Each structure stands twice: as C-alpha cells, then as structure tokens.
Amino acid sequence: MSTKLIGDFGEQITSFCLSKKYAKQGLLSINASSANLPYDLLIPMPYDKTPFTRPTAINVKTRGTWSDVIPPKRSKLIQIMTQLDNLGFDYWIGFVKYAFKDDRLSFEIYLLPANQLSEDSDFREATRSDGKQKQILTKALKQKAWLRFFSA
C-alpha cells in the first residue's frame, strides 16, 4: 500500500474526528498536505470552546505499528513552530496508529500542541539513514495528548 494513501487516511480521519467533536463550534480544518507545507491540516481561525485559541497548523504522522520514536526531528519542529508563531499560528503534532485485521479497521489518534513537548524528557536520539536526530517519544505523545480519538 502506498505511503501517500496511508498518510491521506490519517489526515482525513483526524480532520473528520475534529469536525465531529467540535461540530457545534463549526470548526473547519483544511487539508494542506498537497501544498508542500511542513504540516498537513490547517485550522484557519480560533474557535471558542475548543483548544484551538489561535489559527493552528497540525502535522499528522500515520503508522501501522508503534515505534518508540516518531518524526519530526526536534530541530525541524522548533524551526516550524517558530515560523508559525511569528505568523500567529499554533503548531500541533498528531499521531494516527491504524490496524487492519480480519476485515476490521481500528485507529487511535493523539493530538497535542508541539510546545507542550519537553526537550529534556520527550525526545530521544534515534539513528536514521540521514544520521542521528532527536525524535518525539511516542510514549510522551500519548501521555501528554490534549485530544484523543479511538475507533470502537
């Protein structure tokens, strides 16, 4: 299966869950992944009675299995967060884990503001093909998530 299809699934299911949870607030999320930006979803304005108090960009990572670390690497996360903050946007990280077994699809979604991650405890150095880099510990993401969605 193509990684683009898997990534699109994660972005769409995240957008769907957010729009259902905040339907009364009229929350709108726009898919920005085709615009070659360092994030996948865009909530273009703040919404009362939601955690989105400023316009928000969300980077969604979708995986079929848990790894103990996920991208983006720390240096890139700080760079994107700073650029977006200068434009008046918050930057969130989303992680979607999915499984397909016996004709059943299941998923878990975790979302949190990137600025809630601590450099001291929420990152670990990982070796990748392009060298060593600090990446987010999935355990930290799950524990600190402000929003969680699960399939039935």
Phi and psi in degrees as GROMACS dihedral restraints (atoms count N, CA, C in turn):
[ dihedral_restraints ]
;  ai    aj    ak    al  type     phi  dphi    fc
    3     4     5     6     1   -72.7    20    10
    4     5     6     7     1   145.3    20    10
    6     7     8     9     1   -67.7    20    10
    7     8     9    10     1   -28.5    20    10
    9    10    11    12     1   -63.8    20    10
   10    11    12    13     1   -44.3    20    10
   12    13    14    15     1   -62.0    20    10
   13    14    15    16     1   -42.8    20    10
   15    16    17    18     1   -64.7    20    10
   16    17    18    19     1   -44.2    20    10
   18    19    20    21     1   -62.4    20    10
   19    20    21    22     1   -43.4    20    10
   21    22    23    24     1   -60.6    20    10
   22    23    24    25     1   -39.9    20    10
   24    25    26    27     1   -58.9    20    10
   25    26    27    28     1   -48.3    20    10
   27    28    29    30     1   -59.6    20    10
   28    29    30    31     1   -43.1    20    10
   30    31    32    33     1   -65.6    20    10
   31    32    33    34     1   -44.4    20    10
   33    34    35    36     1   -67.3    20    10
   34    35    36    37     1   -42.0    20    10
   36    37    38    39     1   -69.6    20    10
   37    38    39    40     1   -33.3    20    10
   39    40    41    42     1   -66.4    20    10
   40    41    42    43     1   -46.9    20    10
   42    43    44    45     1   -60.7    20    10
   43    44    45    46     1   -43.3    20    10
   45    46    47    48     1   -61.0    20    10
   46    47    48    49     1   -48.1    20    10
   48    49    50    51     1   -63.5    20    10
   49    50    51    52     1   -40.8    20    10
   51    52    53    54     1   -64.0    20    10
   52    53    54    55     1   -43.5    20    10
   54    55    56    57     1   -67.9    20    10
   55    56    57    58     1   -32.6    20    10
   57    58    59    60     1   -72.6    20    10
   58    59    60    61     1   -44.5    20    10
   60    61    62    63     1   -62.1    20    10
   61    62    63    64     1   -39.0    20    10
   63    64    65    66     1  -112.4    20    10
   64    65    66    67     1    35.8    20    10
   66    67    68    69     1   -61.1    20    10
   67    68    69    70     1   -39.3    20    10
   69    70    71    72     1   -65.5    20    10
   70    71    72    73     1   -27.4    20    10
   72    73    74    75     1   -86.6    20    10
   73    74    75    76     1    -8.0    20    10
   75    76    77    78     1    71.4    20    10
   76    77    78    79     1    28.0    20    10
   78    79    80    81     1   -57.5    20    10
   79    80    81    82     1   132.6    20    10
   81    82    83    84     1  -116.7    20    10
   82    83    84    85     1   127.0    20    10
   84    85    86    87     1  -121.1    20    10
   85    86    87    88     1   135.6    20    10
   87    88    89    90     1  -110.2    20    10
   88    89    90    91     1   133.3    20    10
   90    91    92    93     1   -76.1    20    10
   91    92    93    94     1   118.9    20    10
   93    94    95    96     1  -112.4    20    10
   94    95    96    97     1     3.7    20    10
   96    97    98    99     1   -65.2    20    10
   97    98    99   100     1   -29.8    20    10
   99   100   101   102     1   -76.2    20    10
  100   101   102   103     1    -8.5    20    10
  102   103   104   105     1   -87.7    20    10
  103   104   105   106     1     6.3    20    10
  105   106   107   108     1    59.0    20    10
  106   107   108   109     1    41.7    20    10
  108   109   110   111     1  -102.5    20    10
  109   110   111   112     1   163.4    20    10
  111   112   113   114     1   -82.1    20    10
  112   113   114   115     1    24.5    20    10
  114   115   116   117     1  -149.0    20    10
  115   116   117   118     1   167.0    20    10
  117   118   119   120     1  -111.4    20    10
  118   119   120   121     1   -34.9    20    10
  120   121   122   123     1  -123.1    20    10
  121   122   123   124     1   148.4    20    10
  123   124   125   126     1  -130.2    20    10
  124   125   126   127     1   125.1    20    10
  126   127   128   129     1  -104.2    20    10
  127   128   129   130     1   103.8    20    10
  129   130   131   132     1   -74.3    20    10
  130   131   132   133     1    -8.6    20    10
  132   133   134   135     1  -151.6    20    10
  133   134   135   136     1   163.6    20    10
  135   136   137   138     1   -73.8    20    10
  136   137   138   139     1   153.4    20    10
  138   139   140   141     1  -130.4    20    10
  139   140   141   142     1   128.0    20    10
  141   142   143   144     1   -63.4    20    10
  142   143   144   145     1   151.0    20    10
  144   145   146   147     1    58.7    20    10
  145   146   147   148     1    32.2    20    10
  147   148   149   150     1  -138.5    20    10
  148   149   150   151     1   166.8    20    10
  150   151   152   153     1   -76.6    20    10
  151   152   153   154     1    -1.9    20    10
  153   154   155   156     1   -94.1    20    10
  154   155   156   157     1    82.1    20    10
  156   157   158   159     1   -88.2    20    10
  157   158   159   160     1    -7.2    20    10
  159   160   161   162     1  -137.7    20    10
  160   161   162   163     1   163.9    20    10
  162   163   164   165     1   -53.4    20    10
  163   164   165   166     1   145.8    20    10
  165   166   167   168     1  -137.4    20    10
  166   167   168   169     1   136.4    20    10
  168   169   170   171     1  -108.0    20    10
  169   170   171   172     1   136.7    20    10
  171   172   173   174     1  -122.9    20    10
  172   173   174   175     1   126.7    20    10
  174   175   176   177     1   -96.3    20    10
  175   176   177   178     1   115.3    20    10
  177   178   179   180     1  -105.9    20    10
  178   179   180   181     1   125.3    20    10
  180   181   182   183     1  -110.0    20    10
  181   182   183   184     1   133.6    20    10
  183   184   185   186     1  -121.9    20    10
  184   185   186   187     1   129.6    20    10
  186   187   188   189     1  -139.5    20    10
  187   188   189   190     1   150.2    20    10
  189   190   191   192     1   -89.0    20    10
  190   191   192   193     1   -17.2    20    10
  192   193   194   195     1  -137.0    20    10
  193   194   195   196     1   155.9    20    10
  195   196   197   198     1   -79.5    20    10
  196   197   198   199     1   138.1    20    10
  198   199   200   201     1  -119.7    20    10
  199   200   201   202     1   160.9    20    10
  201   202   203   204     1   -79.6    20    10
  202   203   204   205     1   -12.8    20    10
  204   205   206   207     1  -135.5    20    10
  205   206   207   208     1   151.3    20    10
  207   208   209   210     1  -134.5    20    10
  208   209   210   211     1   154.3    20    10
  210   211   212   213     1   -70.3    20    10
  211   212   213   214     1   169.6    20    10
  213   214   215   216     1   -82.6    20    10
  214   215   216   217     1   161.0    20    10
  216   217   218   219     1   -69.4    20    10
  217   218   219   220     1   153.5    20    10
  219   220   221   222     1   -55.2    20    10
  220   221   222   223     1   -46.1    20    10
  222   223   224   225     1   -61.8    20    10
  223   224   225   226     1   -40.4    20    10
  225   226   227   228     1   -70.0    20    10
  226   227   228   229     1   -38.5    20    10
  228   229   230   231     1   -60.1    20    10
  229   230   231   232     1   -46.1    20    10
  231   232   233   234     1   -62.2    20    10
  232   233   234   235     1   -43.6    20    10
  234   235   236   237     1   -60.9    20    10
  235   236   237   238     1   -47.9    20    10
  237   238   239   240     1   -65.9    20    10
  238   239   240   241     1   -44.2    20    10
  240   241   242   243     1   -59.5    20    10
  241   242   243   244     1   -41.9    20    10
  243   244   245   246     1   -66.2    20    10
  244   245   246   247     1   -45.6    20    10
  246   247   248   249     1   -60.3    20    10
  247   248   249   250     1   -45.6    20    10
  249   250   251   252     1   -67.8    20    10
  250   251   252   253     1   -39.7    20    10
  252   253   254   255     1   -60.5    20    10
  253   254   255   256     1   -39.0    20    10
  255   256   257   258     1   -63.9    20    10
  256   257   258   259     1   -23.9    20    10
  258   259   260   261     1   -94.0    20    10
  259   260   261   262     1     0.3    20    10
  261   262   263   264     1    89.1    20    10
  262   263   264   265     1    19.1    20    10
  264   265   266   267     1  -111.8    20    10
  265   266   267   268     1   148.4    20    10
  267   268   269   270     1   -88.7    20    10
  268   269   270   271     1   157.8    20    10
  270   271   272   273     1  -123.5    20    10
  271   272   273   274     1   123.0    20    10
  273   274   275   276     1  -115.7    20    10
  274   275   276   277     1   154.9    20    10
  276   277   278   279     1  -111.6    20    10
  277   278   279   280     1   133.3    20    10
  279   280   281   282     1  -122.0    20    10
  280   281   282   283     1   141.4    20    10
  282   283   284   285     1  -130.5    20    10
  283   284   285   286     1   125.6    20    10
  285   286   287   288     1  -115.2    20    10
  286   287   288   289     1   123.2    20    10
  288   289   290   291     1  -109.6    20    10
  289   290   291   292     1   130.6    20    10
  291   292   293   294     1  -125.9    20    10
  292   293   294   295     1   159.5    20    10
  294   295   296   297     1  -144.7    20    10
  295   296   297   298     1   142.2    20    10
  297   298   299   300     1  -129.3    20    10
  298   299   300   301     1   113.7    20    10
  300   301   302   303     1  -147.9    20    10
  301   302   303   304     1   137.4    20    10
  303   304   305   306     1    51.6    20    10
  304   305   306   307     1    45.3    20    10
  306   307   308   309     1    60.8    20    10
  307   308   309   310     1    25.5    20    10
  309   310   311   312     1  -123.8    20    10
  310   311   312   313     1   136.7    20    10
  312   313   314   315     1  -106.7    20    10
  313   314   315   316     1   131.7    20    10
  315   316   317   318     1  -130.0    20    10
  316   317   318   319     1   155.2    20    10
  318   319   320   321     1  -153.3    20    10
  319   320   321   322     1   158.3    20    10
  321   322   323   324     1  -133.1    20    10
  322   323   324   325     1   138.3    20    10
  324   325   326   327     1  -127.0    20    10
  325   326   327   328     1   132.5    20    10
  327   328   329   330     1  -126.8    20    10
  328   329   330   331     1   131.3    20    10
  330   331   332   333     1  -133.7    20    10
  331   332   333   334     1   138.9    20    10
  333   334   335   336     1  -157.3    20    10
  334   335   336   337     1   155.7    20    10
  336   337   338   339     1   -65.1    20    10
  337   338   339   340     1   136.2    20    10
  339   340   341   342     1   -60.6    20    10
  340   341   342   343     1   -30.0    20    10
  342   343   344   345     1   -72.5    20    10
  343   344   345   346     1    -3.4    20    10
  345   346   347   348     1   -86.7    20    10
  346   347   348   349     1    -7.2    20    10
  348   349   350   351     1   -86.6    20    10
  349   350   351   352     1   131.8    20    10
  351   352   353   354     1   -94.3    20    10
  352   353   354   355     1   130.0    20    10
  354   355   356   357     1   -61.5    20    10
  355   356   357   358     1   -32.4    20    10
  357   358   359   360     1   -71.4    20    10
  358   359   360   361     1   -37.1    20    10
  360   361   362   363     1  -121.3    20    10
  361   362   363   364     1   -14.5    20    10
  363   364   365   366     1  -106.8    20    10
  364   365   366   367     1     5.5    20    10
  366   367   368   369     1  -128.2    20    10
  367   368   369   370     1   152.5    20    10
  369   370   371   372     1  -141.2    20    10
  370   371   372   373     1   145.0    20    10
  372   373   374   375     1   -72.9    20    10
  373   374   375   376     1   131.0    20    10
  375   376   377   378     1  -127.0    20    10
  376   377   378   379     1   145.3    20    10
  378   379   380   381     1   -95.6    20    10
  379   380   381   382     1   124.5    20    10
  381   382   383   384     1  -124.1    20    10
  382   383   384   385     1   177.4    20    10
  384   385   386   387     1   -60.9    20    10
  385   386   387   388     1   -26.9    20    10
  387   388   389   390     1   -98.3    20    10
  388   389   390   391     1    18.5    20    10
  390   391   392   393     1   109.4    20    10
  391   392   393   394     1  -172.6    20    10
  393   394   395   396     1   -82.5    20    10
  394   395   396   397     1   142.1    20    10
  396   397   398   399     1  -154.9    20    10
  397   398   399   400     1   150.0    20    10
  399   400   401   402     1   -83.4    20    10
  400   401   402   403     1   127.2    20    10
  402   403   404   405     1  -126.1    20    10
  403   404   405   406     1   163.3    20    10
  405   406   407   408     1   -71.8    20    10
  406   407   408   409     1   133.9    20    10
  408   409   410   411     1   -74.5    20    10
  409   410   411   412     1   125.5    20    10
  411   412   413   414     1   -61.4    20    10
  412   413   414   415     1   -33.1    20    10
  414   415   416   417     1   -59.4    20    10
  415   416   417   418     1   -43.3    20    10
  417   418   419   420     1   -65.1    20    10
  418   419   420   421     1   -42.9    20    10
  420   421   422   423     1   -60.5    20    10
  421   422   423   424     1   -45.3    20    10
  423   424   425   426     1   -65.1    20    10
  424   425   426   427     1   -41.1    20    10
  426   427   428   429     1   -70.7    20    10
  427   428   429   430     1   -36.9    20    10
  429   430   431   432     1   -93.9    20    10
  430   431   432   433     1    -4.3    20    10
  432   433   434   435     1   -54.4    20    10
  433   434   435   436     1   133.1    20    10
  435   436   437   438     1   -81.7    20    10
  436   437   438   439     1   -30.7    20    10
  438   439   440   441     1  -128.5    20    10
  439   440   441   442     1   139.0    20    10
  441   442   443   444     1  -137.6    20    10
  442   443   444   445     1   137.0    20    10
  444   445   446   447     1  -131.6    20    10
  445   446   447   448     1   140.1    20    10
  447   448   449   450     1  -134.1    20    10
  448   449   450   451     1   143.5    20    10
  450   451   452   453     1   -75.4    20    10
  451   452   453   454     1   159.4    20    10
